């Protein structure tokens, strides 16, 4: 139970598992990702603090507002950022302090969806034609990956018979159904972050960064940071829900890094999928697979 | 050197603007991003939108169809934004100086911060030009 005062909640949200911690973690994770990408391509790669430099540079750049933009254009990156910080606070609090409330996994799922929704709202309010192409692709992506994502998350919920994140973390077992749905969750979260096999909404060479095209300065920095934090949450989410997140801190870090490396390798060995291929992949490939894993889970009870 | 300036110089994002080039300089620019030269070591990366850019990299000769686009793009870029002219054409129009179809030099349309001559310049020369630009900005007052 989180029966704590306002000050304690603020500390949780702003300092330790929330804002500050996620910021530092996302920079480290971004470094590992970019360096590994570079080494896989036989390059040298950027320095350790590259993402920090990028963020500070964007903070100090001029912000240009499009002529037709309304207030959503400015508000939506902030709302997306705040919700991703809240999601990371809930997840890391459950992992580190073993605290939570009933139904927090549902809250977490909804909070993870808000950044993409906000990106859709903000980009479509900019009035740019190319941004609207990106928006239409992002909506199709949202429709395609959410269905297998929810279905795959049914497996740990059915296994532990609980909607509480802490119960799922402490009581999960490794089975075939569990591993299948872990793979589906990794791939869906990859699409949620918009990294390479599923980055059709912000394809740089094709539609000139798509949804991000009109964003500049610290608004762009906030969106990039939101994506980085979401990226650093994927391994933590998968490890804690499917692979015993609470047993041992060292083991947790090893599992976290393994999933991170796996995601980076997937990202570097696959080309960008077209939007119709993405939809087909999730609806005809991943969704039946997630149904099979749910059925397996129910049968093995 | 403050953190603001350091972070700018450590992560220069480049928008590549070809103004009717012969594609020779553009291929050499892409070469600088390949594993052998790897400009990402310095935090330099190509971006797709001018709104994200810190450097406007111009190749080719401005002609009557596209010289205004250079002007618009420079005005649309969030400041600080630096223009770099790559190749003899962008530096001083080369053999097209007296052409009927060429109204002005690149530096008469937008303020150019660095010139990298050559037809085409080698990737080493491009990297050298960028490093010189970074050093100039480092020693500048602001």
HADDOCK unambig.tbl for C-alpha pairs under 7 A between the chains (distance, minus, plus):
assign (segid A and resid 41 and name CA) (segid B and resid 35 and name CA) 6.78 0.50 0.50
assign (segid A and resid 42 and name CA) (segid B and resid 35 and name CA) 5.91 0.50 0.50
assign (segid A and resid 43 and name CA) (segid B and resid 35 and name CA) 4.73 0.50 0.50
assign (segid A and resid 43 and name CA) (segid B and resid 38 and name CA) 6.22 0.50 0.50
assign (segid A and resid 44 and name CA) (segid B and resid 38 and name CA) 6.94 0.50 0.50
assign (segid A and resid 44 and name CA) (segid B and resid 41 and name CA) 6.35 0.50 0.50
assign (segid A and resid 45 and name CA) (segid B and resid 40 and name CA) 5.92 0.50 0.50
assign (segid A and resid 45 and name CA) (segid B and resid 41 and name CA) 5.06 0.50 0.50
assign (segid A and resid 46 and name CA) (segid B and resid 40 and name CA) 5.63 0.50 0.50
assign (segid A and resid 46 and name CA) (segid B and resid 41 and name CA) 4.35 0.50 0.50
assign (segid A and resid 46 and name CA) (segid B and resid 42 and name CA) 6.48 0.50 0.50
assign (segid A and resid 46 and name CA) (segid B and resid 43 and name CA) 5.93 0.50 0.50
assign (segid A and resid 47 and name CA) (segid B and resid 41 and name CA) 6.70 0.50 0.50
assign (segid A and resid 50 and name CA) (segid B and resid 43 and name CA) 6.58 0.50 0.50
assign (segid A and resid 53 and name CA) (segid B and resid 7 and name CA) 4.38 0.50 0.50
assign (segid A and resid 53 and name CA) (segid B and resid 10 and name CA) 6.43 0.50 0.50
assign (segid A and resid 53 and name CA) (segid B and resid 11 and name CA) 6.31 0.50 0.50
assign (segid A and resid 54 and name CA) (segid B and resid 7 and name CA) 6.64 0.50 0.50
assign (segid A and resid 54 and name CA) (segid B and resid 11 and name CA) 5.65 0.50 0.50
assign (segid A and resid 56 and name CA) (segid B and resid 4 and name CA) 6.70 0.50 0.50
assign (segid A and resid 56 and name CA) (segid B and resid 7 and name CA) 6.06 0.50 0.50
assign (segid A and resid 57 and name CA) (segid B and resid 4 and name CA) 6.48 0.50 0.50
assign (segid A and resid 57 and name CA) (segid B and resid 7 and name CA) 5.20 0.50 0.50
assign (segid A and resid 57 and name CA) (segid B and resid 8 and name CA) 4.95 0.50 0.50
assign (segid A and resid 61 and name CA) (segid B and resid 78 and name CA) 6.53 0.50 0.50
assign (segid A and resid 61 and name CA) (segid B and resid 79 and name CA) 6.38 0.50 0.50
assign (segid A and resid 61 and name CA) (segid B and resid 80 and name CA) 6.87 0.50 0.50
assign (segid A and resid 62 and name CA) (segid B and resid 78 and name CA) 5.03 0.50 0.50
assign (segid A and resid 62 and name CA) (segid B and resid 79 and name CA) 5.57 0.50 0.50
assign (segid A and resid 63 and name CA) (segid B and resid 78 and name CA) 6.63 0.50 0.50
assign (segid A and resid 64 and name CA) (segid B and resid 78 and name CA) 6.59 0.50 0.50
assign (segid A and resid 204 and name CA) (segid B and resid 47 and name CA) 6.93 0.50 0.50
assign (segid A and resid 204 and name CA) (segid B and resid 48 and name CA) 4.88 0.50 0.50
assign (segid A and resid 205 and name CA) (segid B and resid 48 and name CA) 6.34 0.50 0.50
assign (segid A and resid 208 and name CA) (segid B and resid 48 and name CA) 4.36 0.50 0.50
assign (segid A and resid 208 and name CA) (segid B and resid 49 and name CA) 5.49 0.50 0.50
assign (segid A and resid 209 and name CA) (segid B and resid 48 and name CA) 5.50 0.50 0.50
assign (segid A and resid 209 and name CA) (segid B and resid 49 and name CA) 6.30 0.50 0.50
assign (segid A and resid 213 and name CA) (segid B and resid 49 and name CA) 5.60 0.50 0.50
assign (segid A and resid 213 and name CA) (segid B and resid 51 and name CA) 6.83 0.50 0.50
assign (segid A and resid 214 and name CA) (segid B and resid 51 and name CA) 6.32 0.50 0.50
assign (segid A and resid 215 and name CA) (segid B and resid 51 and name CA) 6.56 0.50 0.50
assign (segid A and resid 216 and name CA) (segid B and resid 51 and name CA) 5.26 0.50 0.50
assign (segid A and resid 216 and name CA) (segid B and resid 52 and name CA) 5.69 0.50 0.50
